[in-house]
C-alpha cells in the first residue's frame, strides 16, 4: 500500500476528540488513529467541527473518516464502520441537584417530562425509537441544555458523564451545584470510526489495514492504556 494522506473529522468531545491545553488535538480516537496511520506509513490530518458539519463532510466524501460515531441505521447508509468499536460510552439522565425525579429504566416512566437534548446527538436505539413520544427541547450544545436544566426550563438532560462534567466546569458551577445522574443508565453505546461510503473504492485497502491494526491494539491492551490516560486526567 502506498503512503497516503487521510482526513479524519470529528467534533469536540471530552476524552474522545478535543483540543488539549497546549492547543494540539488529542483524545482517545485521535491518538489511536495517529498511531495506526504511523504504523501503516500514512499521514493523518485531524480537524474538529460542529458535529453536524463533521458528519456532512464524511457523507459527501469531502473527508475520509468520522471520529467516534455511535452506530445508527441512518448513518449506516453513508458510512462503513470500523469492524470493532474502541470505546464504551454510557449515557445517563441528569437532573437538577435536589430534584426528586426518578425513573425505572423505561422511557414511559418519564414520558410527561421535558427533556433537553443536543440536536444531532444519538443516545442509542432505545431512546431514538421513542423520541417522537417524548417532549424534547433541542439545543445546539450541551452547555445550553444544562443551563436550561438549572433554570428549570427542562427536567432531564441525557448525556455521558465525560460530557457532563466538562460542561459543569465551563458553566462555572460549584460541585454542590452539579446536576446528578440517575440510575439505571439510559444506554450503553460504542464509539467507532466511520469511513465515507462516497470514497469507498479509494478507502477500501486503508480500512482493511486500519481494522486489522485496531484489533491488534485492542488485543494487546494498548487501547485500554490510552483510555486510562485520558480518564485519569479528567
N, C-alpha and C positions, 0 to 999 in steps of 0.2 A: 504494500500500500504506500503510495507516495504521500509526502508530507503535505498537509492542507491546513487552511485556516477555517475555524468554525466559530460561528457567533451564537453564544448562549445568552438568552434574555430571561429576565425574571422581574420580581418586584422586591421591595424592601420588607423581608420577613425575618424577624429576630431569630437568631440561631441558624437559620437556613440559608439566607442570602441577604446580606446587608452591608452598608458602608461602615467600616470599622473606625475607631478613634483616630487612626493615622491617615484617614481618608482613602485607604485602599478598600477594595471589595473582598469580602470573605464570607464565611459561613460554611456550614457542612456541605451543601450542594456544590458550592464553588470550589472548595478545597478538594473534594473528591474528583470533580471534573478536571481540575487543573492537574492533579496527579496522573489521572488516566491519560489525558492528552499528552503529557510529557513522556510517559512510558511508550505511547504509540507513535511518538515523533511528530505530533501535530501542535499547532498553535491555537489556543482558545482565546477568544475575546468575550468579556462579560460586560453586559450593560443592564442596568436596572431602570424600569419604567413603572408608571401606574399599571396595575395588574391587567386591566382591560387592553391597554395598548401592547403589553408584552405578549398576551395571547394572540392579538391580531397580527403581530409581526410574524409569529410562527405559522398562523393559519394561512396567510397569503404567501408564505415562503420567503419573506424578507429576513428571517432569522432561522437558524438551523434547529435549535433545541430550546425548549422551555424548561426552566428550572422549577422543580418542586410541585408540579400539579398533582392533585388528587385525581383518581380515575372517575370519570363520569361518562355516561353513554354519549352525551353530546360531544365531548372532547375527543372521544374515540373515533369520531367521524373525520377529524382532521389532524390527529396526532397518532404516532406509533410510540407506545410507551416502552420504556426500558423493561427488560424481562423480569427484573425484580425491583422492588422499592428499596430505598436506602434509609428511610426514617419512618418511625411510627408516631403519629400525631393524634393525641386525644383532645376532643373538644368537650367543653362544659358550658352549662348555663351559668352566667354570673348574675347576681342580684345585689341590690344596694346593701351596704353594711347596716345590719339591724332589721332587714326585711324578714317577714315570716313566710315568704313564698316557699313552697315545697313542690316537688314533682316526683312522680312514681316511676319514671322511666318511659312513660307513654306520652306521646305528644298531645293526646286527647286531654291529659290532665292539666295542661297549661294553654289549652285552646282559646280561652277567653282573655288572655293576657297580651299586652303589646310587646313585641319583640324587636329589638334594634339590631339590624344586620347590615354588614358591609355589602354593597351591591357588587355582584360578580364573584363573591367568595362562595365556594362549595363547602357544605358542612356534613356531607355524607348522604348516602342514598336514602336512608330513612327520613331525614329531615326534608330533603328536596322533594320527595314523593308527596309529602303532606303540606308543602308550603302554601298551596292555594287555600288550605283550610285555616290558615293562621293569619293574625293581624301583624303585618310586617311594616316596620318603619325603616326605610332604607337610608343609608348614609354613605358618603364617599370614602370614609376611613373609620378605623376602629376607635380613634380618639373621640370622634364626634358621637359615636354610639355610646361610649361610656359617659361622655358629658351629658347626654340625654338621660342616661340611666340615673346618674347622680341627681339630676334636676327633676326627676320624677316623671319625665316625658315618655319613658318606656319602662317596662317591668323587668325585662330579661335581656341579656346580651350573650349570644352564643359565640364562643371563640376558644382558642387554645391558651393555656397558661403562659406560654412564651410570648404570645402577642399581648395578653392582658397586662402582665407586669411591666412590660416596656411602656405601654400606654399610660399606666398609673404614674410612672416616673415622669413621662413627658407632661402629664397634666399637673404635676407638682403636688400630688396627693401625699398626705402623711399615711403611714402604714395602717393606722387605726381607721382611716377613711376608705381603705381599699374595698371595692366590691369583692364579694366572695363567691367562689364556685360552689355549686350544689351537686350532690351525688344523686344518682349514678351519672357516669359520663354520658354525654349526649351521643358521641360516636367515637370510633377509633378509625382513623384514616391513615393512608400510607402515601408517602411522597415518592414520586418517580421523576425520571427525565422524560420529556415528551419531544419526539423527533418529528419535524414537519413532514406531513404526507405530500405536500407540494414539491418537496425536494427529495422524495423517496428514492428515486433512481440514484442520485448522487450520494445520498446518505447511507444507503444500504450496507456497503462494506464497513463504513465507520461505525454504524450502530452495532453491527455484529461484533466487531472488535471491542467496542465500548462495553457491551453487555458481558462479554467474557471477562474483561478486566474488572468490571463492577462486581461480578460474582466472586472473583478471586479475592478482592478486597474484603468482601463480606465474610468469606470463609476463613480468612486469616485473622479476623478481628480488627483489621485496620480501620474500617468504618466506625466500629464501636469506639475506638480510641479518639477519632476525630470528633464524634458526637460528645463524648465525655469532656473533651477540652472546652467546647462551647457551652455545654450545660453548666459546668462548674464555674464558668466566668460570668454567668448571667444570674 
